[in-house]
Amino acid sequence: MLGSTHGTLTTNSRHARVAACGRPPGPAVHVHGRSAAAEDVDVSGRPLHSTVPDLDRFFRPESVAVVGASDAEGRPNTGITRQLIAWAERVGARLHPVHPSRSAVFGLPCVPSVADLPEPVDLAVLLVRDPLPLVEELASAKVKFAVAFASGFAETGAEGAAAQARLSAAVRRGGLRLLGPNTNLNAFEEFREDLEGPAIALITQSGHQGRPVFTLQELGIRLSHWAPTGNEADLETADFISYFAARPEVGAIAMYVEGLKDGRSFLLAADRAARAKVPVVAVKVGRTETGARTAASHTGKLTGSDAVVDAAMRQFGVIRVDGLDELQDTAALLARARPPRAEGVVVYSISGGTGAHFSDLATAAGLPLPTLGAEKQAELHQWIPDDLSVANPVDNGGHPVGDWRGRKIIDAILADPSVGVLICPITGPFPPMSDKLAQDLVDAAEETDKLVCVVWGSPVGTEAAYRTTLLGSSRVATFRTFANCITAVRAYLEHHRFTAGYRSPFDDAPRTPSPSARKAQALLRPGEQLSEHAAKQLLRAYGIRVPREQLVTSAAAAVRAAGLVGYPVAMKASAPQLAHKTELGLVRLGLTSASQVRDTYRDLTDIARYEGVELDGVLVCQMVERGVEMVVGVTHDSLFGPTVTVGIGGVLVEVLRDTAVRVPPFGEDQARAMLTELRGRALLDGVRGMPPCDVDALVEVVLRVQRMALELGDDLAELDVNPLMVLPRGQGAVALDALAVCR
């Protein structure tokens, strides 16, 4: 076990939790359907609100049927039946075994079929090889929920996927809700009832991967639910996120995800959690091609482009971590810690080396370590020798922790209004001083509303200071590694910063097409790639600035166009299927005379003829210089649909691959956040004597391209604006070239 995190709440009261966590109760739950607001759709017809299934009767049923129940020793179904009987007793449910050839199972009356059940049941657990024939029978009996453990579905390939599709269709027709197939018994685990405070709700697509989080209960962290979603033929990860976000006892949602069933559903669920200020922490498999391939074989779902998944999670405040140890520690801290009073982090240690090491790692990770003020430093030097640094990190030299001075130092640090988090790394036990230090930290944490974290670095973990003092506290967050502490604290600060200013992008998503959409639709050519000239007309329809240009079909017309456009000019061959003009020598820049224009026209048409390219003309374009070349584009992701990309453009776009992506809808804040993610962001601020660029104009182009992606939807398969020349501040941005592909 790599650590535990104990936070600040010690009550199960809903009202107390709301007051402590600073967020209202979750949104209302709607039974098997949508609220009126959930019928609201955006301009592309996609929903703008998540549907929240009423899963109360799944997790706390009044009656349960076990189809295929057995008490014959040595059979797999026997152990499962025994576990379900024990679970039903714990939750107060009546259990009815179902088996065609048994009159009783473990002393309970057994009926031959679902149709013979003595009462309507909330949940049917299907211990059968093929659940499909039972679905219609369950629907006729008005069963609300079913669980299918059977494997051999989408995780096995095309034939299994077809079988799962038939199962999904039958479930939809029947009106019941199904968990699985290819799931397990994790939903029916025994949860500790003696733990208090906000709980973690767990969602996994692999039961074993949830074990580290589940065992947090042994260290005092409360768990409320475990949803093992399996292949998600019906109920999916998004359903459980929406449900858990509305539960008053849930302080955080922890997930192990191999693939998402539907990108839009996931975003709507993440949005619901963000609105409710419930943190969602996720391990998402598929960062590498190998991981994605393995996940598909396990659960049979698309993993999606990982860059898009990563961006979508960040966009809606889902905290992505890499390891299960990070998942447990981060979720535990976020579930239980109060919102920060300040963002400043102070590192306090008994060793200058420890403090310096931890501070380096924390600063590199982006944690704010403010320098304590002169007055505060003078106060600390009352108890700490003058030759030790107390600016941050605070080094006490060791001896003060062994007496009354230790508590004075901790209280003084926590009293500083710039400090929201105190982290004390204890790299190894050194009784009795480490025992007193641990106790002082626990006592101080009980009297402050600020976060106190301890990193207990001993590899043993059996010391009383750790097992009894630190883990016995509900107010101190205890970790076993520097890295996990830093990851969790960074996520804690980022989550509260994100939710404090969160405004759902779905609230502002366009509901009706704009006049631009009607103009653009007339320019689309189904199944074709547009010429540069036609693609620029598409941009014009959405108010995106393009250079002055004319499409000509003769050398004489080219000379006249150059006069109208204004020298110097650029000339480009134009054809619908011509994507890479520069490589073919079909672009010429900086032409300054009629003779150059005339000769260039002939050269371009000769090259096109030699290459077998049928031109629709030659573009004579205004030259635009002195700016930063960017790229803005639209592509379609297999999970999320249209996505918008911005990055460093021009000829370097494929070399640098310096881009950021978002899933519409998003607002101006996210458009600006995209720019901060670029490694080349400094170019926009002006480097080597260049003036700052018109970032506002670039953001406006990104938002207009997003509107295009939303309104044109599947009709626009791809859009590539490259280069988009971003001019000096106040002068705008100009799309010098564009490629558009229609479906």
Number of C-alpha atoms within 10 A of each C-alpha: 12 15 22 27 32 29 26 26 19 15 15 15 14 16 13 14 24 15 12 17 20 12 15 16 17 21 17 12 19 15 13 15 13 16 16 9 12 14 15 14 17 20 17 16 13 14 18 25 23 23 25 27 18 18 20 13 15 20 17 16 20 17 20 27 27 25 25 21 28 24 18 12 9 8 10 12 19 19 15 18 22 15 15 21 19 15 18 18 11 13 14 13 18 15 24 25 29 29 19 13 11 16 14 17 20 15 9 12 13 25 22 16 18 26 14 11 16 9 14 16 24 22 27 25 25 22 22 15 12 17 18 18 10 15 23 16 15 23 21 13 16 15 23 22 23 26 24 24 20 17 19 16 24 25 22 15 13 12 13 16 19 13 15 25 16 13 21 21 13 18 21 14 11 18 18 22 23 25 24 25 29 24 24 22 16 21 20 19 14 12 18 14 10 8 17 18 26 30 25 32 28 30 29 24 28 22 19 12 16 23 15 16 26 23 17 20 19 11 15 20 28 29 28 19 22 26 26 29 30 29 30 25 25 22 20 24 26 24 21 25 27 27 23 27 30 21 21 20 25 25 29 27 28 27 29 24 22 27 26 24 22 18 21 21 24 24 23 23 26 26 27 25 27 23 20 19 25 30 28 29 26 27 20 24 20 23 16 11 12 10 14 22 15 16 23 20 15 19 27 25 20 20 26 20 17 16 14 21 25 17 17 22 21 15 23 27 26 24 23 20 19 12 13 20 18 25 25 31 28 32 29 31 30 29 32 29 26 22 22 17 14 15 22 20 24 29 24 26 24 22 18 17 11 18 22 17 14 21 22 12 14 22 13 10 13 10 22 18 20 15 17 20 14 11 9 16 20 15 16 23 17 12 17 23 14 13 9 13 17 26 19 19 27 26 23 25 16 16 13 19 25 16 12 12 16 21 19 18 23 21 16 13 24 21 14 14 11 19 22 22 25 21 25 26 26 23 19 14 19 9 13 11 18 19 19 19 25 22 19 21 25 23 16 20 25 16 10 14 19 24 26 27 27 26 23 25 17 15 12 10 17 10 14 14 21 24 13 12 19 26 23 15 22 23 30 30 30 27 27 25 20 19 15 21 26 24 18 25 23 18 24 24 20 16 21 20 15 17 19 13 8 15 16 18 17 20 13 13 18 16 18 13 16 14 10 17 19 13 15 19 15 9 16 21 16 13 12 14 24 27 23 24 24 20 24 23 20 25 24 16 19 20 14 19 18 21 17 16 20 21 19 20 15 14 19 14 18 24 20 16 22 26 15 14 19 16 17 17 24 22 26 25 30 28 21 20 17 19 16 11 14 12 8 13 14 22 18 18 13 15 18 14 14 17 12 12 27 16 11 22 28 13 15 23 23 14 15 21 12 9 10 9 17 15 18 15 21 26 24 31 24 23 19 20 10 12 24 23 25 23 24 26 22 25 19 18 15 14 20 22 18 24 21 26 22 26 26 28 23 18 12 12 17 10 8 13 13 18 21 22 26 27 28 22 23 22 18 14 10 20 23 16 14 22 22 13 14 17 15 15 15 12 18 24 16 16 10 6 6 14 16 19 24 21 20 16 20 25 22 18 25 25 20 16 23 26 24 24 28 27 25 21 17 16 16 25 21 19 26 20 26 22 21 28 27 27 24 21 18 12 12 19 30 22 24 22 20 26 23 27 22 18 14
